[in-house]
Amino acid sequence: MYGSQTGTAEELAGRLSKDLQKYGKKALLVDPEEVDVEDFGLISKVNDALVVLCMASYGEGEPTDNAQQFHEYIANTDIDLSGVRYAVFGLGNKTYEHYNAVGKFFDRRLDELGAKRIYELGLGDDDGNLEEDFMRWREGFWPTVAQSYGWQISDEAGSERQYRFEVIEDPATTLFIGEHGRLGAFEKQRPPFDQKNPYMSVVSVNRELHKEKSERSCRHIELSTDGARLRYEVGDHLGVFPTNDTALVEELGELINADMDLKFRLINVDEESSKRSPFPCPCTVRTALTHYVDICAPVKSHVLKALAEYTTDEKHKQTLLLLSTANEEGLKEYSRFIQKERRSIVDVLRYFSTCKPPVEYLFELLPRLQARYYSISSSPKLLTDAVAITAVVVRYTIGDRLIKGVCTNYLLPKVKGEKVPIFVRKSTLRLPHRLTTAVIMIGPGTGFAPFRGFIQERQWNKRQGKEIGPMALYFGCRHPQHD
């Protein structure tokens, strides 16, 4: 089971699920949002049940959206889980006060309910090297599980595909063109709007906040929500679904000799799984690489291992296998070559030029392109039919390579009238309920964004003749002359 906000915990859970193939076993991969959480107690009726949780912490130590009900149920239930064995890997960030609070909660609470911890709690730090943390934990986890259950590595175990690739010949088949849920959702918008059904907003303002002498770019963007009933409060986050850079998409297609206009669908070979495909299908290869697959993130170790099978150069093959190994040499090389250099799948395929994996395998290996979240920098009381965000455009160089943030560079060239898929995510950051309460705001750089909404909110209340308390803003920037 996984609690995932940006897709990482879901990906790690999927990798653990696939690991079972080498033991000739099969796992049930579960999104707690898609099941009745009260059925979790039935797991105790399964002989030798093993539950593995990959749980991310979001915001100030809160559960992710898809794990909120499950978290609440486990916190309040008194079910007896004796006989159940479990392990937890938490995903967090040490720069936050409540580091890995959700993973620690589930590890402690399952023990209190009578379940037996089969392996130590794993904690991944996204501010450090989460992939390395996971690889080290997994390296010790499976041998412990195998010894406990008496499993042996199966001679017949292979690297089975999770999805069946089916080419579509019928020209009349209706295709997804980037929708994230319902087919045709972009043309026929229907509320409520959320992560699975984003609203196609229209850009009304996109202006530069830095002066010409600045080497960086920071954008003030307003997105029209006129008539959408897209409600938000000051302090909330705006989710934005970006697309990958067109030039990168086309280059990736060329590197693996993919037919970009090929129509296809992916079908889960596990008929019991609630996830029929990794992303909306049917669509074209170009649509999948543009809208649904993350081609810019540093490549994960399991992807490198899989790529080795499709490399004709023996030296390249051995290097890829080393980079995917969890020993000290492999972890060191992975950190140096992939993490610190931030090499994406495009970078890796450029470097290992003899590697030509089939595009359908990349669809299975690469993570889903996720929404990016920005603090809303407006008040709905003042900006009644739009929502504003403030975002620094991410661009920097590593050696001779230019690294660009996916979403901010997607937003950068948007002009008035262009469309952007968005949704609102509720936040715990709120103004005091009493208008007269004094507020101190500390927000350097784009940390100022939510406080702009706070100030607008109180300005509006003041105009209504209401008494408001004092507000103090502490702001900082790199270059006061042009930031």
C-alpha positions as CSV (number, residue, x, y, z in Angstrom):
1,M,0.0,0.0,0.0
2,Y,1.2,3.5,-0.7
3,G,0.5,7.1,0.4
4,S,1.7,9.2,-2.4
5,Q,1.3,12.9,-3.3
6,T,3.8,13.3,-6.2
7,G,4.0,9.7,-7.3
8,T,7.3,8.7,-5.7
9,A,5.8,6.5,-2.9
10,E,3.6,4.8,-5.5
11,E,6.6,4.1,-7.7
12,L,8.6,2.6,-4.8
13,A,5.7,0.4,-3.8
14,G,5.4,-0.8,-7.4
15,R,9.1,-1.7,-7.4
16,L,8.8,-3.7,-4.2
17,S,5.8,-5.4,-5.8
18,K,7.8,-6.4,-8.8
19,D,10.7,-7.6,-6.7
20,L,8.5,-10.5,-5.6
21,Q,8.8,-12.0,-9.1
22,K,12.2,-13.4,-8.3
23,Y,10.7,-15.4,-5.5
24,G,7.9,-16.6,-7.7
25,K,5.4,-14.6,-5.6
26,K,2.7,-12.0,-6.4
27,A,1.7,-8.9,-4.6
28,L,-1.5,-6.9,-4.5
29,L,-0.6,-3.2,-5.1
30,V,-3.2,-1.0,-3.3
31,D,-4.1,2.6,-3.4
32,P,-5.9,3.1,0.0
33,E,-8.1,5.7,-1.6
34,E,-9.6,3.1,-4.0
35,V,-10.6,0.6,-1.4
36,D,-12.8,0.5,1.7
37,V,-10.3,1.1,4.5
38,E,-12.4,-0.7,7.0
39,D,-11.7,-3.9,5.1
40,F,-8.0,-3.6,6.2
41,G,-8.8,-5.6,9.3
42,L,-9.6,-8.6,7.1
43,I,-5.9,-9.0,6.4
44,S,-5.6,-10.7,9.8
45,K,-7.6,-13.6,8.4
46,V,-5.0,-14.3,5.7
47,N,-2.4,-16.9,6.8
48,D,1.1,-15.4,7.0
49,A,0.0,-12.1,5.7
50,L,2.7,-9.5,4.9
51,V,1.8,-5.8,4.6
52,V,4.4,-3.4,3.2
53,L,3.6,0.3,3.4
54,C,5.3,3.1,1.5
55,M,4.1,6.3,3.1
56,A,5.0,9.8,2.2
57,S,4.6,12.8,4.6
58,Y,3.2,15.9,3.0
59,G,3.2,19.5,4.3
60,E,3.7,19.7,8.0
61,G,3.8,16.0,8.7
62,E,0.4,15.2,7.2
63,P,-0.7,12.2,5.2
64,T,-1.0,12.5,1.5
65,D,-4.5,13.1,-0.1
66,N,-4.9,9.4,-1.0
67,A,-4.0,8.2,2.5
68,Q,-6.0,10.6,4.7
69,Q,-8.9,8.2,5.3
70,F,-6.6,5.2,5.8
71,H,-4.5,7.3,8.3
72,E,-7.7,8.3,10.2
73,Y,-9.0,4.8,10.3
74,I,-5.7,3.3,11.6
75,A,-5.5,6.0,14.2
76,N,-8.9,5.3,15.6
77,T,-9.5,1.6,15.1
78,D,-9.0,-1.1,17.7
79,I,-8.7,-4.1,15.2
80,D,-6.6,-7.0,16.2
81,L,-3.7,-7.5,13.7
82,S,-1.9,-10.3,15.5
83,G,-0.6,-12.8,13.0
84,V,0.1,-10.0,10.4
85,R,3.7,-9.1,9.6
86,Y,4.6,-5.7,8.3
87,A,7.3,-3.3,7.2
88,V,7.2,0.5,6.6
89,F,9.3,2.7,4.4
90,G,8.6,6.4,4.9
91,L,9.3,9.3,2.6
92,G,10.0,12.7,4.0
93,N,12.3,15.7,4.1
94,K,14.6,16.5,6.9
95,T,14.3,20.3,6.4
96,Y,10.7,20.0,7.7
97,E,10.0,19.9,11.4
98,H,7.9,16.8,11.4
99,Y,10.3,14.6,9.5
100,N,8.6,11.4,8.2
101,A,5.8,11.7,10.7
102,V,3.4,9.6,8.7
103,G,5.8,6.7,8.2
104,K,6.7,6.7,11.9
105,F,3.0,6.8,12.8
106,F,2.1,3.7,10.8
107,D,5.2,1.8,12.0
108,R,4.2,2.5,15.6
109,R,0.5,2.1,15.2
110,L,0.6,-1.3,13.5
111,D,2.8,-2.5,16.3
112,E,0.2,-1.3,18.8
113,L,-2.5,-3.1,17.0
114,G,-0.7,-6.4,17.4
115,A,1.1,-6.8,14.0
116,K,4.7,-8.0,14.0
117,R,7.4,-5.8,12.5
118,I,9.3,-8.0,10.1
119,Y,12.0,-5.4,9.3
120,E,13.2,-2.1,10.6
121,L,11.5,1.2,9.7
122,G,13.0,2.7,6.6
123,L,13.2,6.5,6.3
124,G,14.0,8.2,3.0
125,D,15.1,11.8,3.0
126,D,14.2,13.8,-0.1
127,D,16.5,16.6,0.9
128,G,19.4,14.1,0.8
129,N,19.4,11.0,-1.5
130,L,16.0,9.3,-1.2
131,E,16.9,6.7,-3.9
132,E,20.0,5.7,-2.0
133,D,18.0,5.5,1.3
134,F,15.5,3.2,-0.4
135,M,18.1,1.0,-2.1
136,R,19.9,0.4,1.2
137,W,16.7,-0.4,3.0
138,R,15.5,-2.7,0.2
139,E,18.9,-4.5,0.1
140,G,18.3,-5.7,3.7
141,F,14.5,-6.0,3.6
142,W,14.1,-8.9,1.0
143,P,16.7,-11.3,2.5
144,T,15.0,-10.9,5.9
145,V,11.6,-11.5,4.4
146,A,12.8,-14.5,2.4
147,Q,14.4,-16.0,5.5
148,S,11.3,-15.5,7.6
149,Y,9.0,-17.1,5.1
150,G,11.4,-19.7,3.8
151,W,11.3,-18.4,0.3
152,Q,13.9,-19.3,-2.4
153,I,14.8,-17.4,-5.5
154,S,12.9,-19.1,-8.3
155,D,14.9,-20.4,-11.3
156,E,11.9,-19.7,-13.5
157,A,11.5,-16.1,-12.3
158,G,12.0,-13.6,-15.1
159,S,11.5,-9.9,-15.6
160,E,7.8,-10.1,-16.6
161,R,6.1,-7.1,-18.0
162,Q,3.3,-5.6,-15.9
163,Y,1.5,-4.2,-19.0
164,R,0.6,-5.7,-22.3
165,F,1.3,-3.4,-25.3
166,E,-1.5,-3.3,-27.8
167,V,-1.2,-1.5,-31.1
168,I,-4.5,0.1,-32.3
169,E,-5.2,-0.2,-36.0
170,D,-8.8,1.2,-36.1
171,P,-8.6,4.8,-37.3
172,A,-12.0,5.5,-35.7
173,T,-10.7,4.9,-32.1
174,T,-11.1,7.9,-29.9
175,L,-7.7,8.8,-28.3
176,F,-6.7,10.6,-25.2
177,I,-4.9,13.9,-26.0
178,G,-3.6,14.7,-22.5
179,E,-6.6,14.4,-20.3
180,H,-5.9,13.1,-16.8
181,G,-9.2,11.3,-16.2
182,R,-12.3,11.2,-18.3
183,L,-11.9,10.9,-22.1
184,G,-12.8,14.3,-23.7
185,A,-12.6,16.1,-20.4
186,F,-10.7,19.0,-21.9
187,E,-13.5,19.8,-24.4
188,K,-16.4,19.1,-22.1
189,Q,-15.5,20.4,-18.6
190,R,-17.6,19.2,-15.7
191,P,-17.2,20.0,-12.0
192,P,-16.1,19.1,-9.4
193,F,-12.5,19.8,-10.4
194,D,-9.7,18.0,-8.7
195,Q,-6.4,16.2,-9.4
196,K,-8.2,13.5,-11.5
197,N,-10.4,16.1,-13.2
198,P,-8.4,19.4,-13.6
199,Y,-9.9,22.6,-14.9
200,M,-8.6,24.0,-18.2
201,S,-8.0,27.5,-17.0
202,V,-7.1,30.4,-19.4
203,V,-4.0,32.5,-18.9
204,S,-5.1,36.1,-18.3
205,V,-1.8,37.6,-17.0
206,N,1.8,36.3,-17.3
207,R,4.3,39.1,-16.5
208,E,7.9,39.3,-15.4
209,L,8.6,40.5,-11.8
210,H,12.4,40.9,-12.2
211,K,14.1,43.8,-14.0
212,E,16.0,43.3,-17.3
213,K,19.4,43.2,-15.5
214,S,18.4,40.1,-13.5
215,E,19.8,36.8,-14.6
216,R,16.8,35.0,-13.3
217,S,13.1,35.1,-14.0
218,C,10.1,35.2,-11.7
219,R,6.6,35.2,-13.1
220,H,3.3,36.6,-11.8
221,I,0.7,34.4,-13.5
222,E,-3.1,34.8,-13.3
223,L,-5.3,32.0,-14.5
224,S,-9.0,32.7,-15.2
225,T,-11.5,30.5,-13.4
226,D,-14.6,32.4,-14.6
227,G,-17.7,30.3,-14.1
228,A,-15.7,27.2,-13.0
229,R,-16.8,27.1,-9.4
230,L,-13.2,26.4,-8.5
231,R,-13.2,27.5,-4.9
232,Y,-10.1,28.3,-2.9
233,E,-9.0,30.1,0.3
234,V,-5.9,32.2,1.0
235,G,-3.1,29.8,1.8
236,D,-4.2,27.0,-0.5
237,H,-2.0,25.4,-3.2
238,L,-2.6,25.4,-6.9
239,G,-1.8,22.1,-8.7
240,V,-0.6,22.6,-12.3
241,F,-0.2,19.8,-14.8
242,P,2.7,20.6,-17.1
243,T,3.8,19.0,-20.3
244,N,7.3,17.9,-21.2
245,D,9.5,20.1,-23.5
246,T,8.6,19.3,-27.2
247,A,12.3,19.2,-28.2
248,L,13.1,16.7,-25.5
249,V,10.1,14.5,-26.4
250,E,11.2,14.4,-30.1
251,E,14.8,13.7,-29.2
252,L,13.8,10.8,-27.0
253,G,11.8,9.4,-29.8
254,E,14.8,9.7,-32.2
255,L,17.2,8.1,-29.6
256,I,15.1,4.9,-29.4
257,N,13.7,5.0,-33.0
258,A,10.1,5.2,-31.8
259,D,7.1,5.7,-34.1
260,M,5.7,8.8,-32.4
261,D,2.4,8.6,-34.2
262,L,1.7,5.0,-33.3
263,K,-1.6,4.5,-31.5
264,F,-1.6,2.1,-28.6
265,R,-3.0,1.0,-25.3
266,L,-1.4,-0.6,-22.3
267,I,-3.4,-3.2,-20.4
268,N,-2.4,-4.5,-16.9
269,V,-1.7,-8.3,-17.1
270,D,-2.9,-8.6,-13.5
271,E,-6.7,-8.7,-13.8
272,E,-7.1,-8.3,-10.1
273,S,-5.3,-4.9,-10.1
274,S,-7.5,-1.8,-9.8
275,K,-5.0,0.0,-12.0
276,R,-5.7,-1.0,-15.6
277,S,-3.0,1.1,-17.2
278,P,-0.2,3.4,-16.0
279,F,-1.7,6.4,-17.6
280,P,-4.8,7.3,-19.8
281,C,-5.0,5.0,-22.9
282,P,-5.4,4.7,-25.8
283,C,-3.2,7.5,-27.1
284,T,-0.2,8.1,-29.4
285,V,3.4,7.6,-28.4
286,R,3.9,11.4,-28.7
287,T,1.0,12.1,-26.4
288,A,2.3,9.7,-23.8
289,L,5.8,11.1,-23.8
290,T,4.4,14.7,-23.8
291,H,1.7,14.5,-21.1
292,Y,2.0,11.3,-19.1
293,V,5.6,10.1,-18.6
294,D,8.3,11.9,-16.6
295,I,11.3,12.2,-18.9
296,C,13.2,14.8,-17.0
297,A,13.7,13.4,-13.5
298,P,17.0,11.7,-12.6
299,V,16.8,8.0,-13.7
300,K,16.1,5.5,-10.9
301,S,18.4,2.5,-10.3
302,H,15.9,-0.1,-11.5
303,V,15.5,1.7,-14.8
304,L,19.3,1.5,-15.4
305,K,19.2,-2.2,-14.6
306,A,16.5,-2.7,-17.2
307,L,18.3,-0.6,-19.8
308,A,21.3,-2.9,-19.6
309,E,19.3,-5.6,-21.3
310,Y,19.0,-3.4,-24.4
311,T,22.6,-2.3,-24.7
312,T,24.8,-3.9,-27.3
313,D,28.1,-2.4,-26.0
314,E,29.4,-4.7,-23.2
315,K,31.3,-1.9,-21.4
316,H,28.1,0.2,-21.4
317,K,26.1,-2.8,-20.1
318,Q,28.5,-3.3,-17.2
319,T,28.4,0.4,-16.3
320,L,24.6,0.4,-16.3
321,L,24.6,-2.7,-14.1
322,L,27.1,-1.1,-11.7
323,L,25.0,2.0,-11.4
324,S,22.0,-0.1,-10.5
325,T,23.8,-2.1,-7.8
326,A,23.2,-1.4,-4.1
327,N,26.8,-2.1,-2.9
328,E,29.0,0.8,-1.9
329,E,30.7,1.2,-5.3
330,G,27.4,1.2,-7.1
331,L,25.7,3.7,-4.8
332,K,28.8,6.0,-5.0
333,E,28.7,5.9,-8.8
334,Y,25.0,6.3,-8.9
335,S,25.2,9.4,-6.7
336,R,28.1,10.9,-8.8
337,F,26.8,10.1,-12.3
338,I,23.1,10.3,-11.9
339,Q,22.0,12.2,-8.9
340,K,24.6,15.0,-8.8
341,E,24.6,15.4,-12.5
342,R,20.8,15.1,-12.6
343,R,20.8,12.8,-15.7
344,S,17.4,12.1,-17.1
345,I,16.4,9.2,-19.4
346,V,17.3,11.4,-22.4
347,D,20.8,12.1,-20.9
348,V,21.4,8.5,-20.2
349,L,20.3,7.3,-23.7
350,R,22.5,10.1,-25.2
351,Y,25.5,8.8,-23.2
352,F,24.9,5.1,-23.7
353,S,24.2,5.4,-27.5
354,T,23.9,1.7,-28.2
355,C,21.0,1.4,-25.7
356,K,17.7,1.1,-27.7
357,P,14.9,0.0,-25.3
358,P,11.4,-0.4,-26.8
359,V,9.2,2.6,-26.1
360,E,6.5,0.4,-24.5
361,Y,9.1,-0.7,-21.9
362,L,9.9,2.9,-21.0
363,F,6.2,3.5,-20.4
364,E,6.3,0.8,-17.8
365,L,9.7,1.8,-16.3
366,L,9.4,5.6,-16.1
367,P,7.3,7.4,-13.4
368,R,4.2,9.3,-14.2
369,L,4.5,13.0,-14.9
370,Q,3.1,14.7,-11.8
371,A,1.4,18.0,-11.1
372,R,3.5,20.7,-9.5
373,Y,2.1,22.7,-6.6
374,Y,2.4,26.4,-6.0
375,S,1.2,28.6,-3.2
376,I,-1.7,30.7,-4.3
377,S,-0.7,34.4,-4.2
378,S,-4.2,36.0,-4.4
379,S,-7.4,36.3,-2.4
380,P,-10.7,35.1,-4.0
381,K,-12.3,38.1,-2.4
382,L,-10.3,40.5,-4.5
383,L,-9.5,38.3,-7.5
384,T,-13.0,36.9,-7.9
385,D,-12.7,35.1,-11.2
386,A,-9.1,34.1,-11.3
387,V,-6.3,32.6,-9.2
388,A,-2.7,33.9,-9.1
389,I,0.7,32.1,-8.5
390,T,4.2,33.5,-8.2
391,A,6.9,31.2,-9.5
392,V,10.7,31.4,-10.1
393,V,11.7,29.9,-13.5
394,V,14.1,27.0,-12.7
395,R,17.2,27.1,-15.0
396,Y,20.8,26.2,-14.1
397,T,23.8,24.5,-15.7
398,I,25.7,21.4,-14.8
399,G,28.8,21.3,-16.9
400,D,27.7,22.1,-20.5
401,R,24.1,20.9,-19.8
402,L,21.2,23.3,-19.2
403,I,18.8,21.9,-16.6
404,K,15.3,23.3,-16.8
405,G,12.4,22.9,-14.4
406,V,9.5,21.1,-16.1
407,C,6.6,23.2,-14.9
408,T,8.0,26.7,-14.7
409,N,9.5,26.5,-18.2
410,Y,6.1,25.1,-19.4
411,L,4.4,28.2,-17.9
412,L,7.1,30.7,-19.0
413,P,6.1,31.2,-22.6
414,K,2.3,31.0,-22.0
415,V,0.5,34.0,-23.4
416,K,-2.9,35.4,-22.7
417,G,-5.6,33.1,-23.9
418,E,-3.6,29.8,-23.7
419,K,-4.9,27.0,-21.5
420,V,-3.4,25.4,-18.4
421,P,-4.9,22.5,-16.5
422,I,-5.2,23.3,-12.8
423,F,-6.8,22.2,-9.5
424,V,-6.9,23.4,-5.9
425,R,-5.3,21.5,-3.0
426,K,-6.4,22.6,0.5
427,S,-3.7,23.7,2.9
428,T,-3.4,24.1,6.7
429,L,-1.8,27.6,6.2
430,R,-4.5,30.0,7.2
431,L,-5.0,33.5,8.6
432,P,-6.2,33.7,12.2
433,H,-10.0,33.5,12.4
434,R,-10.2,36.8,14.4
435,L,-9.5,39.7,12.1
436,T,-7.9,41.7,14.9
437,T,-5.2,39.2,15.6
438,A,-1.7,40.5,14.7
439,V,0.2,38.6,12.0
440,I,3.9,38.3,11.4
441,M,4.8,37.0,8.0
442,I,8.3,35.8,7.0
443,G,8.6,35.0,3.3
444,P,11.9,35.5,1.4
445,G,11.7,35.1,-2.4
446,T,8.7,33.3,-3.6
447,G,8.0,32.4,0.0
448,F,6.1,35.7,-0.1
449,A,3.5,34.2,-2.4
450,P,0.9,33.1,0.1
451,F,1.3,36.3,2.2
452,R,0.3,38.3,-0.8
453,G,-3.0,36.6,-0.6
454,F,-3.1,37.2,3.2
455,I,-2.6,40.9,2.7
456,Q,-5.2,41.1,-0.1
457,E,-7.7,39.3,2.2
458,R,-7.3,41.8,5.0
459,Q,-7.3,44.7,2.6
460,W,-10.7,43.6,1.4
461,N,-12.0,43.2,5.0
462,K,-10.8,46.7,5.8
463,R,-12.6,48.1,2.8
464,Q,-15.8,46.5,4.2
465,G,-15.4,48.7,7.3
466,K,-14.1,45.9,9.5
467,E,-11.3,46.4,12.1
468,I,-8.2,44.4,11.3
469,G,-5.1,43.7,13.3
470,P,-1.5,44.8,12.4
471,M,0.5,42.8,9.9
472,A,4.3,42.8,9.6
473,L,6.0,41.3,6.5
474,Y,9.7,40.3,6.5
475,F,10.8,39.9,2.9
476,G,14.2,39.2,1.4
477,C,15.7,38.8,-2.1
478,R,19.1,38.2,-3.7
479,H,19.4,41.5,-5.5
480,P,17.3,44.5,-4.2
481,Q,18.1,46.5,-7.3
482,H,16.4,44.2,-9.8
483,D,14.6,41.3,-8.0
